[in-house]
């Protein structure tokens, strides 16, 4: 039996079903807690907002969601647990750290600079604890490892996280999901992880739909990992029309067995909130948990993509990512 850690306990991989592979139920960028006008933390209200925003995916048969929120983006696994209980959707939470520019690295950097601790080792210790013992006192165990790198660069901190993630992956068998800033550094991330001995089919390289270069897409795919087109709706970075063209082209080239789909949505965010400028609102008007089902899948069906290929991307590939054995 291949077991997966969810926020409600372990499930067999065969119960994963149709899966959104990179979303966020709740989170916030470091520093929101320093804003005197930030909305107060109210778990009951947060859960209610998250349930309202996530619930529509059930109409489309979603059974599981990977919440890719790393430790330092105000991950709140108790909220995930309550949302999972109410909606009866499997939620798999992450251990791991965000990219250095927008993450929370001062503590680890100071320990490393002072010679007290080795960053890669201490990250490995944390990842292993959260995967095998639990997150703080919740008893909830992470089911994936999240790594992230910056725009066109991998910093020393990010390199330490990649190496720690590789070691933890090999020790536990859980998958690694990655953040590539605006679709850069995917090949370089993968080279580090593969050199450290990670099975390529235990890696999902994220945000591939933020880079329109076919050369970039093929450079990542030749490393035989999974990739994620997981920012549909975030048209401030790339129009969905371009993403659909790239997706149809890659499927037509025989890569349906390596692609997964998602939207990188947030159900609720910590902080002050506010209203986006009109030009930004227009570019994010379709950024919801159901954009794939309302807009993307109908379009690629019209372009000739089959139900079998869609099922491959949304059901079979997530299952393969979590399976203990490697499939070629």
Secondary structure, DSSP 8 states (H G I E B T S, - for coil): --EEEETTEEEEGGG--SEEEEEEEEE--TTGGG-TTS----HHHHHHHHHHHHGGGGGGT--EEEE---TTTT--HHHHHHHHHHHT-EEEEEEE---GGGS--HHHHHHHHHTS--HHHHHHHHHHHHHHT-STTS-----EEEEEEBTTB--HHHHHHHHHHHHHHHHH--EEEEEETTS-SHHHHHHHHHHTT--GGGEEE--GGG---HHHHHHHHTTT-EEEE--TT-TTTS-HHHHHHHHHHHHHTT-GGGEEE----EEEE-S------HHHHHHTTT-STTHIIIIIHHHHHHTT--HHHHHIIIIIHHHHHH-SS---
